[in-house]
Amino acid sequence: MNRVIGQSKKRVTGKLKVTGSAKYAAEFPIENIVHGVLTTSTIAKGRVINIDTIEAQALPGVIAIITHQNAPQLPFETVPQTAWVNPGEPGEYPHTLHTDRIYFYGQPVAIAIAETPEQAEEAASLIKVEYQEEETNLSVEQAIENNQLVTFPDRPDKTRGNPEAALSNAEVSIDANYIVAPEHHNPIELHATIALWSGDKLTVYDKTQWVTSVQQQLSSAFGIPLEDVNVISPFVGGAFGNALRVWQNTFIASMAAKVVNRPVKLVLSRKQLFSLTGHRPYTRQRVALGANKDGTLTSIIHETIGETATFEQNLIFQPRHPCVDLVTHRGVLP
Protein backbone atom coordinates (compact mmCIF):
# COMPACT_ATOMS: atom_id res chain seq x y z
CA MET A 1 0.00 0.00 0.00
CA ASN A 2 1.32 3.45 -0.91
CA ARG A 3 1.80 5.50 2.24
CA VAL A 4 2.76 8.80 0.58
CA ILE A 5 0.58 9.61 -2.44
CA GLY A 6 -2.66 11.28 -1.41
CA GLN A 7 -1.61 11.50 2.21
CA SER A 8 -1.10 14.68 4.20
CA LYS A 9 2.54 14.94 5.26
CA LYS A 10 4.25 17.61 7.34
CA ARG A 11 7.10 19.49 5.69
CA VAL A 12 10.09 19.08 8.00
CA THR A 13 11.26 22.69 7.56
CA GLY A 14 7.80 24.21 7.09
CA LYS A 15 7.25 25.67 10.56
CA LEU A 16 10.73 27.22 10.69
CA LYS A 17 10.25 28.88 7.30
CA VAL A 18 6.76 30.28 7.80
CA THR A 19 7.60 31.62 11.27
CA GLY A 20 10.82 33.25 10.10
CA SER A 21 13.04 31.08 12.30
CA ALA A 22 14.96 29.54 9.40
CA LYS A 23 18.28 31.27 8.76
CA TYR A 24 19.38 31.72 5.17
CA ALA A 25 22.90 32.38 3.92
CA ALA A 26 22.90 36.15 4.46
CA GLU A 27 21.16 36.06 7.84
CA PHE A 28 23.75 34.51 10.15
CA PRO A 29 24.95 36.94 12.86
CA ILE A 30 28.72 37.07 12.48
CA GLU A 31 30.85 39.36 14.64
CA ASN A 32 33.07 42.01 13.05
CA ILE A 33 31.46 41.47 9.63
CA VAL A 34 31.95 43.84 6.69
CA HIS A 35 29.99 44.10 3.45
CA GLY A 36 30.93 43.70 -0.19
CA VAL A 37 29.18 45.07 -3.27
CA LEU A 38 30.19 44.26 -6.83
CA THR A 39 30.86 46.65 -9.68
CA THR A 40 30.01 44.84 -12.91
CA SER A 41 30.87 45.34 -16.56
CA THR A 42 28.69 47.46 -18.80
CA ILE A 43 29.92 45.77 -21.99
CA ALA A 44 29.52 42.19 -23.18
CA LYS A 45 32.97 41.58 -24.64
CA GLY A 46 36.36 43.27 -24.59
CA ARG A 47 38.89 44.19 -21.94
CA VAL A 48 39.35 46.59 -19.05
CA ILE A 49 41.93 49.26 -19.88
CA ASN A 50 41.64 51.39 -16.74
CA ILE A 51 39.97 51.36 -13.33
CA ASP A 52 39.78 54.50 -11.19
CA THR A 53 39.01 53.72 -7.54
CA ILE A 54 40.30 56.95 -5.95
CA GLU A 55 36.89 58.51 -5.22
CA ALA A 56 35.42 55.23 -4.00
CA GLN A 57 38.39 54.52 -1.75
CA ALA A 58 38.09 57.95 -0.09
CA LEU A 59 34.53 57.37 1.19
CA PRO A 60 34.02 56.93 4.94
CA GLY A 61 33.84 53.30 6.01
CA VAL A 62 35.48 51.89 2.89
CA ILE A 63 38.06 49.25 3.79
CA ALA A 64 39.26 47.99 0.40
CA ILE A 65 38.57 48.01 -3.31
CA ILE A 66 39.67 44.83 -5.06
CA THR A 67 40.12 44.61 -8.85
CA HIS A 68 42.17 42.43 -11.17
CA GLN A 69 45.01 44.88 -10.60
CA ASN A 70 45.45 44.09 -6.91
CA ALA A 71 43.64 40.78 -6.32
CA PRO A 72 45.84 38.08 -4.77
CA GLN A 73 46.78 35.29 -7.15
CA LEU A 74 45.02 32.01 -6.39
CA PRO A 75 46.12 28.46 -7.34
CA PHE A 76 42.84 27.44 -9.07
CA GLU A 77 43.87 23.80 -9.00
CA THR A 78 41.96 21.18 -11.01
CA VAL A 79 38.53 20.57 -9.55
CA PRO A 80 37.38 16.94 -9.10
CA GLN A 81 34.90 15.75 -11.73
CA THR A 82 32.39 15.18 -8.93
CA ALA A 83 32.11 18.95 -8.57
CA TRP A 84 30.48 19.16 -12.03
CA VAL A 85 33.29 21.22 -13.45
CA ASN A 86 36.60 20.18 -14.98
CA PRO A 87 38.97 23.08 -15.70
CA GLY A 88 41.26 20.63 -17.49
CA GLU A 89 38.82 20.75 -20.37
CA PRO A 90 38.60 23.62 -22.91
CA GLY A 91 36.48 26.52 -21.76
CA GLU A 92 37.38 27.06 -18.12
CA TYR A 93 35.15 29.38 -16.09
CA PRO A 94 36.83 32.82 -15.98
CA HIS A 95 38.76 33.67 -12.84
CA THR A 96 36.86 36.85 -12.11
CA LEU A 97 39.00 39.71 -10.78
CA HIS A 98 42.06 37.86 -12.07
CA THR A 99 41.84 38.98 -15.68
CA ASP A 100 41.25 42.14 -17.68
CA ARG A 101 39.14 40.19 -20.19
CA ILE A 102 35.38 40.78 -20.30
CA TYR A 103 33.46 37.66 -21.29
CA PHE A 104 29.89 38.71 -20.59
CA TYR A 105 27.72 41.69 -19.65
CA GLY A 106 27.54 42.07 -15.90
CA GLN A 107 30.86 40.34 -15.19
CA PRO A 108 32.38 41.48 -11.87
CA VAL A 109 35.25 43.94 -12.39
CA ALA A 110 35.62 45.13 -8.78
CA ILE A 111 34.32 44.63 -5.27
CA ALA A 112 33.96 47.45 -2.76
CA ILE A 113 34.26 46.38 0.89
CA ALA A 114 32.98 48.66 3.64
CA GLU A 115 31.66 48.72 7.18
CA THR A 116 28.00 49.01 6.10
CA PRO A 117 26.04 47.81 3.05
CA GLU A 118 25.18 51.42 2.19
CA GLN A 119 28.82 52.51 2.22
CA ALA A 120 29.81 49.56 0.05
CA GLU A 121 26.95 50.27 -2.36
CA GLU A 122 27.99 53.88 -2.80
CA ALA A 123 31.66 52.98 -3.20
CA ALA A 124 30.86 50.38 -5.86
CA SER A 125 28.85 52.98 -7.79
CA LEU A 126 31.80 55.40 -7.79
CA ILE A 127 34.32 53.01 -9.33
CA LYS A 128 35.06 54.24 -12.85
CA VAL A 129 35.96 51.65 -15.47
CA GLU A 130 37.19 52.21 -19.03
CA TYR A 131 36.80 49.44 -21.57
CA GLN A 132 38.07 48.52 -24.99
CA GLU A 133 34.90 47.06 -26.42
CA GLU A 134 34.87 44.26 -28.99
CA GLU A 135 32.15 43.09 -31.33
CA THR A 136 29.96 40.35 -29.95
CA ASN A 137 26.98 38.26 -30.95
CA LEU A 138 23.77 39.43 -29.32
CA SER A 139 21.58 36.54 -30.45
CA VAL A 140 21.74 33.01 -31.76
CA GLU A 141 20.37 34.21 -35.08
CA GLN A 142 23.19 36.74 -35.41
CA ALA A 143 25.79 34.07 -34.60
CA ILE A 144 24.32 31.76 -37.25
CA GLU A 145 24.23 34.57 -39.80
CA ASN A 146 27.90 35.33 -39.08
CA ASN A 147 28.80 31.65 -39.53
CA GLN A 148 29.97 31.39 -35.93
CA LEU A 149 28.20 28.18 -35.03
CA VAL A 150 30.36 26.21 -32.60
CA THR A 151 30.44 22.44 -33.08
CA PHE A 152 32.42 19.70 -31.41
CA PRO A 153 34.14 17.48 -34.00
CA ASP A 154 35.64 15.25 -31.29
CA ARG A 155 32.22 14.11 -30.14
CA PRO A 156 31.03 10.74 -31.50
CA ASP A 157 28.82 10.86 -34.61
CA LYS A 158 25.21 10.29 -33.61
CA THR A 159 24.02 9.73 -37.19
CA ARG A 160 22.90 6.22 -38.16
CA GLY A 161 21.97 5.37 -41.72
CA ASN A 162 20.50 8.03 -44.04
CA PRO A 163 17.69 9.64 -42.05
CA GLU A 164 17.02 12.45 -44.59
CA ALA A 165 16.42 9.93 -47.37
CA ALA A 166 14.28 7.82 -45.08
CA LEU A 167 12.28 10.91 -44.15
CA SER A 168 11.69 11.75 -47.83
CA ASN A 169 10.51 8.22 -48.56
CA ALA A 170 8.30 7.90 -45.48
CA GLU A 171 4.60 7.32 -46.05
CA VAL A 172 3.81 9.94 -43.42
CA SER A 173 6.13 12.54 -41.93
CA ILE A 174 6.40 15.67 -39.84
CA ASP A 175 9.24 18.18 -39.92
CA ALA A 176 8.88 21.01 -37.38
CA ASN A 177 10.98 23.69 -35.71
CA TYR A 178 10.54 24.78 -32.10
CA ILE A 179 11.96 27.76 -30.22
CA VAL A 180 12.28 27.89 -26.44
CA ALA A 181 12.94 31.35 -25.01
CA PRO A 182 15.45 31.87 -22.17
CA GLU A 183 14.05 31.27 -18.69
CA HIS A 184 15.57 32.81 -15.56
CA HIS A 185 15.17 31.07 -12.21
CA ASN A 186 15.20 34.13 -9.89
CA PRO A 187 14.16 32.46 -6.62
CA ILE A 188 13.03 34.52 -3.64
CA GLU A 189 16.31 34.13 -1.73
CA LEU A 190 19.07 36.09 -3.43
CA HIS A 191 22.40 34.37 -3.97
CA ALA A 192 24.59 35.31 -1.03
CA THR A 193 27.79 34.30 0.74
CA ILE A 194 29.30 35.07 4.13
CA ALA A 195 32.96 34.05 4.18
CA LEU A 196 35.35 34.04 7.11
CA TRP A 197 38.84 32.67 7.67
CA SER A 198 40.43 31.26 10.80
CA GLY A 199 44.08 30.98 9.85
CA ASP A 200 44.11 28.84 6.72
CA LYS A 201 40.66 27.36 7.38
CA LEU A 202 37.68 28.78 5.47
CA THR A 203 34.03 28.81 6.52
CA VAL A 204 31.29 29.95 4.16
CA TYR A 205 27.58 30.41 4.71
CA ASP A 206 26.36 29.98 1.16
CA LYS A 207 23.10 29.67 -0.75
CA THR A 208 23.63 26.29 -2.36
CA GLN A 209 21.91 23.02 -3.14
CA TRP A 210 25.21 21.16 -3.19
CA VAL A 211 27.51 21.84 -0.24
CA THR A 212 30.17 19.31 -1.28
CA SER A 213 30.57 20.98 -4.67
CA VAL A 214 31.14 24.36 -2.97
CA GLN A 215 33.64 22.71 -0.66
CA GLN A 216 35.52 21.09 -3.55
CA GLN A 217 35.67 24.22 -5.67
CA LEU A 218 36.82 26.50 -2.86
CA SER A 219 39.45 23.93 -1.89
CA SER A 220 40.63 24.02 -5.51
CA ALA A 221 40.56 27.80 -5.88
CA PHE A 222 42.53 28.50 -2.70
CA GLY A 223 44.74 25.42 -2.79
CA ILE A 224 43.78 24.26 0.70
CA PRO A 225 42.79 20.79 1.94
CA LEU A 226 39.16 19.79 1.53
CA GLU A 227 38.75 19.32 5.26
CA ASP A 228 39.77 22.95 5.82
CA VAL A 229 36.67 24.23 3.99
CA ASN A 230 33.42 24.26 5.98
CA VAL A 231 30.24 25.02 4.03
CA ILE A 232 27.03 25.83 5.93
CA SER A 233 23.68 25.89 4.12
CA PRO A 234 20.80 24.64 6.30
CA PHE A 235 18.04 26.20 4.19
CA VAL A 236 17.61 27.24 0.58
CA GLY A 237 14.99 29.87 -0.25
CA GLY A 238 14.15 28.54 -3.69
CA ALA A 239 16.64 27.66 -6.41
CA PHE A 240 15.16 25.37 -9.11
CA GLY A 241 18.64 24.02 -9.88
CA ASN A 242 20.15 27.50 -10.01
CA ALA A 243 22.02 26.89 -6.74
CA LEU A 244 23.71 23.70 -7.91
CA ARG A 245 26.55 25.70 -9.41
CA VAL A 246 29.12 27.72 -7.47
CA TRP A 247 28.79 31.30 -8.70
CA GLN A 248 31.18 34.21 -8.54
CA ASN A 249 29.87 35.64 -5.28
CA THR A 250 31.18 32.60 -3.39
CA PHE A 251 34.71 32.87 -4.76
CA ILE A 252 34.90 36.66 -4.49
CA ALA A 253 33.55 36.84 -0.93
CA SER A 254 36.06 34.22 0.17
CA MET A 255 38.94 36.06 -1.51
CA ALA A 256 37.81 39.42 -0.09
CA ALA A 257 37.64 37.99 3.44
CA LYS A 258 41.22 36.82 3.05
CA VAL A 259 42.34 40.25 1.86
CA VAL A 260 40.70 42.32 4.64
CA ASN A 261 41.13 39.64 7.33
CA ARG A 262 37.50 40.03 8.41
CA PRO A 263 34.28 38.16 7.61
CA VAL A 264 32.73 39.45 4.36
CA LYS A 265 29.06 39.30 3.38
CA LEU A 266 28.30 39.54 -0.35
CA VAL A 267 24.67 39.51 -1.51
CA LEU A 268 23.85 39.72 -5.21
CA SER A 269 21.18 42.22 -6.21
CA ARG A 270 18.00 41.11 -7.94
CA LYS A 271 19.35 42.65 -11.15
CA GLN A 272 22.63 40.75 -10.84
CA LEU A 273 20.78 37.44 -10.70
CA PHE A 274 20.05 37.93 -14.40
CA SER A 275 23.74 38.05 -15.33
CA LEU A 276 25.81 36.47 -12.54
CA THR A 277 23.96 33.19 -12.20
CA GLY A 278 22.94 30.74 -14.88
CA HIS A 279 19.62 30.27 -16.57
CA ARG A 280 17.87 27.92 -18.95
CA PRO A 281 19.19 28.86 -22.37
CA TYR A 282 17.47 29.82 -25.59
CA THR A 283 17.22 26.81 -27.92
CA ARG A 284 16.10 26.15 -31.48
CA GLN A 285 15.16 22.57 -32.21
CA ARG A 286 14.25 20.74 -35.37
CA VAL A 287 12.34 17.51 -34.85
CA ALA A 288 11.50 15.39 -37.88
CA LEU A 289 9.79 12.01 -37.83
CA GLY A 290 9.07 9.63 -40.68
CA ALA A 291 6.79 6.60 -40.37
CA ASN A 292 4.81 3.98 -42.23
CA LYS A 293 1.03 4.26 -42.15
CA ASP A 294 0.89 1.47 -39.58
CA GLY A 295 2.77 3.75 -37.18
CA THR A 296 6.22 2.20 -37.49
CA LEU A 297 8.89 4.89 -37.24
CA THR A 298 11.42 4.86 -40.08
CA SER A 299 13.37 8.05 -39.43
CA ILE A 300 14.13 10.28 -36.46
CA ILE A 301 15.98 13.61 -36.72
CA HIS A 302 16.60 15.90 -33.77
CA GLU A 303 18.85 18.95 -34.23
CA THR A 304 19.38 21.46 -31.42
CA ILE A 305 21.08 24.84 -31.49
CA GLY A 306 21.42 26.48 -28.10
CA GLU A 307 23.14 29.29 -26.28
CA THR A 308 26.17 28.47 -24.21
CA ALA A 309 29.05 30.41 -22.71
CA THR A 310 31.87 31.34 -25.08
CA PHE A 311 34.36 30.49 -22.33
CA GLU A 312 33.15 27.17 -20.89
CA GLN A 313 31.25 25.18 -23.47
CA ASN A 314 31.95 21.88 -21.71
CA LEU A 315 30.16 22.73 -18.47
CA ILE A 316 26.61 22.12 -17.38
CA PHE A 317 25.51 25.14 -15.34
CA GLN A 318 26.84 28.51 -16.40
CA PRO A 319 25.72 31.97 -17.39
CA ARG A 320 24.55 31.63 -20.99
CA HIS A 321 25.75 34.13 -23.53
CA PRO A 322 25.36 34.23 -27.29
CA CYS A 323 27.63 31.56 -28.61
CA VAL A 324 25.89 28.63 -30.29
CA ASP A 325 26.39 24.92 -29.98
CA LEU A 326 24.95 22.40 -32.44
CA VAL A 327 23.91 18.99 -31.14
CA THR A 328 22.46 16.55 -33.68
CA HIS A 329 20.85 13.14 -33.20
CA ARG A 330 19.77 11.36 -36.38
CA GLY A 331 18.75 7.78 -36.99
CA VAL A 332 17.09 5.39 -39.40
CA LEU A 333 15.06 2.81 -37.54
CA PRO A 334 15.08 -0.79 -38.82
HELIX and SHEET records of a PDB file:
HELIX    1   1 GLY A   14  VAL A   18  1                                   5    
HELIX    2   2 ALA A   25  GLU A   27  5                                   3    
HELIX    3   3 ILE A   54  GLN A   57  1                                   4    
HELIX    4   4 GLN A   81  ALA A   83  5                                   3    
HELIX    5   5 PRO A  117  LEU A  126  1                                  10    
HELIX    6   6 VAL A  140  GLU A  145  1                                   6    
HELIX    7   7 PRO A  163  ASN A  169  1                                   7    
HELIX    8   8 VAL A  211  PHE A  222  1                                  12    
HELIX    9   9 LEU A  226  ASP A  228  5                                   3    
HELIX   10  10 GLN A  248  VAL A  260  1                                  13    
HELIX   11  11 GLN A  272  PHE A  274  5                                   3    
SHEET    1   A 7 VAL A  62  THR A  67  0                                        
SHEET    2   A 7 PRO A 108  ALA A 114 -1                                        
SHEET    3   A 7 VAL A  34  THR A  40 -1                                        
SHEET    4   A 7 VAL A 264  VAL A 267  1                                        
SHEET    5   A 7 ALA A 192  SER A 198 -1                                        
SHEET    6   A 7 LYS A 201  ASP A 206 -1                                        
SHEET    7   A 7 VAL A 229  ILE A 232  1                                        
SHEET    1   B 3 ARG A 101  ILE A 102  0                                        
SHEET    2   B 3 GLY A  46  ASP A  52 -1                                        
SHEET    3   B 3 LYS A 128  GLU A 133 -1                                        
SHEET    1   C 3 LEU A 149  VAL A 150  0                                        
SHEET    2   C 3 CYS A 323  VAL A 332  1                                        
SHEET    3   C 3 THR A 159  ARG A 160  1                                        
SHEET    1   D 5 LEU A 149  VAL A 150  0                                        
SHEET    2   D 5 CYS A 323  VAL A 332  1                                        
SHEET    3   D 5 LEU A 297  THR A 308 -1                                        
SHEET    4   D 5 THR A 283  ALA A 291 -1                                        
SHEET    5   D 5 VAL A 172  VAL A 180 -1                                        
END                                                                             
